[in-house]
Amino acid sequence: MIALLRGTVVERRADQVVLLTAGGVGYAVGCSATTLAALPGSGEVELLCHLAVREDAMTLYGFGTPAERDLFHLLVGVQAVGPKMALAVLSGGTPDEIAAGIAAGDAKRLQQAPGIGKRLAERIVSELQEKLAGHATLGGGVGVPAGIGDPGSPVGEAREGLLGLGLPLAEVDALLAVAHGETAAELIADALRRSRA
């Protein structure tokens, strides 16, 4: 099983990169638009990987973060969602944004991905909504609080406020997953107390 690759990007395509490793082997790795956009123009890169094995092919998929890889695994676990469709969904935003949208039941957001129709989007929400609710974790145990993808919600406003204070995204999401409060101000205050504890 190939779980991680480190090497130099020698070729970029619309949906994949060719990564030349230290052993002189070049791997074609399918990636979401989010991961492709984050890859540097030169130098060594590291991608977490998933190897999909079928009768007629072995295909590598790469991810820039554990959260993206974990969400990919959840998506391909849904009936009729293959790796390419999962990458299309992942190309629609950050893992946190997509997970929050699914947790909120936002099937229309998923329909923006190529190949995802209304029925399939509703199936994804139906099968994953509970798993991605406030207690769900993506990559390294970071919680995905309900409402975090909605900038107008108290949690969304608190997230923006904490990010504005310079806290890292992963820490902000972890703090908001356990913070208590009804308003954005209360959530921020509780999250800051917890970060100093």
C-alpha positions as CSV (number, residue, x, y, z in Angstrom):
1,M,0.0,0.0,0.0
2,I,1.4,3.4,-1.0
3,A,0.4,5.8,1.8
4,L,2.8,8.8,1.1
5,L,5.0,10.0,-1.7
6,R,7.7,12.7,-1.6
7,G,9.3,14.0,-4.7
8,T,9.4,16.8,-7.3
9,V,6.5,17.7,-9.6
10,V,7.7,17.3,-13.2
11,E,4.4,17.6,-14.9
12,R,1.0,19.1,-14.1
13,R,-2.2,18.2,-15.8
14,A,-5.8,19.4,-15.1
15,D,-6.5,16.6,-12.6
16,Q,-3.1,15.1,-11.8
17,V,0.6,15.6,-11.3
18,V,3.6,13.4,-12.1
19,L,5.8,13.2,-9.1
20,L,9.4,12.1,-9.5
21,T,10.7,10.4,-6.4
22,A,14.2,10.0,-5.1
23,G,14.4,6.5,-6.6
24,G,13.9,7.9,-10.1
25,V,10.4,6.6,-10.4
26,G,7.7,9.0,-11.6
27,Y,4.2,8.4,-10.3
28,A,1.0,9.8,-11.8
29,V,-1.1,11.0,-8.9
30,G,-4.7,12.2,-9.3
31,C,-5.4,15.3,-7.2
32,S,-8.3,17.7,-6.4
33,A,-8.1,21.2,-7.7
34,T,-7.6,22.3,-4.1
35,T,-4.5,20.2,-3.7
36,L,-3.2,21.1,-7.2
37,A,-3.5,24.9,-6.4
38,A,-1.6,24.5,-3.1
39,L,1.4,22.7,-4.7
40,P,4.5,24.9,-5.1
41,G,5.9,25.6,-8.5
42,S,9.3,24.0,-7.7
43,G,11.0,22.0,-5.0
44,E,10.1,18.9,-3.2
45,V,6.5,18.1,-2.2
46,E,4.8,15.5,-0.1
47,L,1.4,14.0,-0.8
48,L,-0.6,11.6,1.3
49,C,-1.9,8.8,-1.0
50,H,-4.7,6.3,-1.6
51,L,-4.1,3.5,-4.0
52,A,-7.3,2.3,-5.8
53,V,-6.9,-1.2,-7.3
54,R,-9.3,-2.5,-9.9
55,E,-9.1,-5.5,-12.2
56,D,-7.7,-3.4,-15.1
57,A,-5.9,-0.6,-13.3
58,M,-4.1,0.7,-10.2
59,T,-4.6,4.4,-9.7
60,L,-2.9,6.7,-7.1
61,Y,-4.8,9.7,-5.6
62,G,-2.9,12.3,-3.6
63,F,-4.0,14.7,-0.9
64,G,-2.3,17.8,0.6
65,T,-3.8,17.3,4.1
66,P,-5.1,14.4,6.3
67,A,-8.5,16.1,6.4
68,E,-8.8,15.9,2.6
69,R,-7.7,12.3,2.6
70,D,-10.2,11.4,5.4
71,L,-13.1,13.1,3.6
72,F,-12.1,11.3,0.3
73,H,-12.4,8.0,2.2
74,L,-15.8,8.9,3.5
75,L,-17.0,10.0,0.0
76,V,-15.9,6.8,-1.8
77,G,-17.7,4.8,0.9
78,V,-21.0,6.1,-0.5
79,Q,-22.6,3.9,-3.0
80,A,-22.0,5.1,-6.6
81,V,-19.3,7.5,-5.6
82,G,-16.0,6.5,-7.2
83,P,-12.6,8.1,-6.7
84,K,-12.9,10.6,-9.6
85,M,-16.3,11.8,-8.3
86,A,-14.9,12.2,-4.8
87,L,-12.1,14.3,-6.2
88,A,-14.6,16.4,-8.1
89,V,-16.4,17.1,-4.8
90,L,-13.2,17.8,-3.0
91,S,-12.3,20.4,-5.7
92,G,-15.3,22.5,-4.5
93,G,-13.7,23.9,-1.4
94,T,-11.7,23.1,1.7
95,P,-12.4,19.8,3.4
96,D,-13.9,21.8,6.4
97,E,-16.2,23.7,4.1
98,I,-17.4,20.6,2.2
99,A,-17.8,18.6,5.5
100,A,-19.8,21.5,7.1
101,G,-22.0,21.7,4.0
102,I,-22.8,18.0,4.1
103,A,-23.4,18.2,7.9
104,A,-25.8,21.1,7.2
105,G,-27.7,19.1,4.6
106,D,-26.6,21.3,1.7
107,A,-27.1,18.9,-1.3
108,K,-27.1,21.8,-3.8
109,R,-23.5,22.6,-3.0
110,L,-22.5,19.1,-4.0
111,Q,-24.4,19.3,-7.3
112,Q,-21.9,22.0,-8.4
113,A,-19.3,19.2,-8.8
114,P,-19.2,17.6,-12.3
115,G,-21.1,14.3,-12.4
116,I,-23.0,14.8,-9.2
117,G,-26.7,15.0,-9.9
118,K,-29.5,15.8,-7.4
119,R,-30.2,12.2,-6.4
120,L,-26.5,11.4,-5.8
121,A,-25.9,14.6,-3.9
122,E,-28.9,13.7,-1.6
123,R,-27.5,10.2,-1.1
124,I,-24.1,11.6,-0.1
125,V,-25.9,13.9,2.4
126,S,-28.1,11.1,3.7
127,E,-25.2,8.7,4.3
128,L,-22.6,11.2,5.6
129,Q,-24.6,13.9,7.4
130,E,-24.6,12.1,10.8
131,K,-20.9,11.1,10.5
132,L,-20.0,14.8,9.8
133,A,-22.2,16.4,12.4
134,G,-20.6,18.3,15.3
135,H,-18.9,15.3,16.8
136,A,-17.2,14.1,13.5
137,T,-13.5,14.3,13.0
138,L,-11.4,14.9,10.0
139,G,-7.6,14.6,9.9
140,G,-5.8,14.5,13.2
141,G,-9.0,14.6,15.4
142,V,-10.0,18.1,14.4
143,G,-13.8,18.5,15.0
144,V,-16.1,19.9,12.3
145,P,-18.6,22.0,14.3
146,A,-22.1,22.2,12.9
147,G,-22.7,25.6,11.2
148,I,-19.0,26.3,10.7
149,G,-19.4,26.7,6.9
150,D,-22.1,29.3,7.3
151,P,-20.4,32.7,7.8
152,G,-23.7,34.2,9.1
153,S,-24.0,31.6,11.9
154,P,-22.6,32.2,15.4
155,V,-20.0,29.4,14.9
156,G,-19.1,30.8,11.4
157,E,-18.7,34.3,12.8
158,A,-16.6,33.0,15.7
159,R,-14.4,31.1,13.3
160,E,-13.8,34.2,11.2
161,G,-13.0,36.2,14.4
162,L,-10.5,33.6,15.7
163,L,-8.8,33.4,12.4
164,G,-8.6,37.2,12.4
165,L,-6.7,37.0,15.7
166,G,-4.0,34.9,14.0
167,L,-4.9,31.4,15.3
168,P,-4.1,28.5,12.9
169,L,-7.2,27.1,11.1
170,A,-6.7,23.6,12.6
171,E,-6.6,25.0,16.1
172,V,-9.6,27.2,15.5
173,D,-11.7,24.3,14.3
174,A,-10.6,22.1,17.2
175,L,-11.4,24.8,19.7
176,L,-14.8,25.5,18.2
177,A,-15.7,21.8,18.2
178,V,-15.7,21.9,22.0
179,A,-16.5,25.6,22.8
180,H,-19.8,26.6,24.5
181,G,-21.8,29.7,23.8
182,E,-24.9,31.0,22.1
183,T,-23.3,34.0,20.3
184,A,-20.1,34.4,18.4
185,A,-18.7,36.6,21.2
186,E,-19.4,33.8,23.8
187,L,-17.9,31.1,21.5
188,I,-14.7,33.3,20.9
189,A,-14.3,33.9,24.6
190,D,-14.7,30.3,25.5
191,A,-12.4,29.2,22.7
192,L,-9.7,31.7,23.8
193,R,-10.0,30.4,27.4
194,R,-9.5,26.9,26.2
195,S,-6.5,27.8,24.1
196,R,-4.7,29.4,27.1
197,A,-5.5,26.4,29.4
